[in-house]
């Protein structure tokens, strides 16, 4: 143990601050791996990723290489180098699909997309990719310690997509492009019913359809809103709009909202 510790300390001292540029040929895999771990303790995740990569490069068929690859993905992720984190995590899944760390690799892959979701105003391609990767964690590794966290993040990402549709719908509604606005709110009601945006989407449909003169659609949206979200501000606002035109929330089943009414209120899916 003393000899090993002495070698480790010598390795750390010899590498110094410019270690990533140093030729590591001849150093044992374990020592390079320990150097990478040391860099993590120093929060130098870029250097840590480099050292873990060197372990895999110099000792590609060793157990140290397997361990280094998943740690490289972790280091890249902590360094917010999401593209390389995805590459390393995917390589681990390709090389070691049955390994006990495969669930964590898939989770890191999902996080590398999820952590780039910042605001609803940006392109949502990353959100779709995050949803796909998070679903893979949930479905492939349901008993893993990462499944619950993945499920929570899946719900948040799903809500994020609904928020994007709402933002665009409000933009159109504000500019009196009522048909375009209604189409966006329809997407939320049909495809994102489990999110927190559904009540507002139904109210905005009441607004849009009243403006378009589609009274039955407006009344049906109000009826769904009243049944599921009666205590919300959105129902109160919709009720006032309808009453202002001598109308009341009422379900008409000869439009697309009639199908939603049958599904949400009556539980009829066919």
C-alpha positions, 0 to 999 in steps of 0.5 A: 500500500505504501508503494502504491500511495508513493507512486500515486503522489509522485504521479500527481506531483509529476503531472502538475497543472499541465497534466492533460498535455503529458504523455501517460504511456507507462502509467498503470490504469489505476494511477491514471484513474486516480488522477481523474478522481483527484481532478473531480475533487478539485472540480476540474471536470474537463481534466477529469474527463481527459484522464478517464479518456486516457484510461480507456485509450491506453487500456481499452479492454480492462475493467478500468476502461469500463469504469472510466467511460461512465465516469467520463460521461459524468465528468463531461456532464458536470462540465456542461459539455453536454454533447461529449457527455452524450457521446460517452454515455452512448458509447457505454451503452453500446459497449456494456448494455448489460452492465449495472451502470447502464441505467445510469448511462441512460440517465446521464444521456437523458440529462444531457438533453434535459439540462439544456431545456431553459425557456419556452421561447427556444426551439423545442427539439431538445425537449423532444429528445429529452422526453425520448431519452427519459422514457428509455430510462423509465421503460428499460430500467423501471426498477433502477434508482433513476426511474423515479427521477426520470419520471418526474423530469419527463412530466416537467419536460412534457409540461414544457412542451405544452407551455411552448404551444400556449406561448405561441397560441397567446401570441396569435390570440393577441394579434387576433389570428384566432384560427391559428391561436385555436389550433395551438390551444387545441394541441394542448387540450388533445395532446397535453391533457395531464399538464397544468396548462389545460384549464387555460387552453380551454379558456383560450379556446372559448375566447378564440371560438367566440371571436370566430363566431363558433358558438357551439365550440366555445360553449363545449370548451366552457362545459369541459372547463366547468366540469373539470376546473370549475373552481379556477379563474379560467372557468370564471373568465370563460363563464363571463365571456359566454354569459356576455353573449347570452350563452352558457357552458353546454356540450355539443358533440358534433365537433372535435371538442365533443369527442374530448368531452366524451373522453374526459367527462364520460370516459368514452374513448371509442 
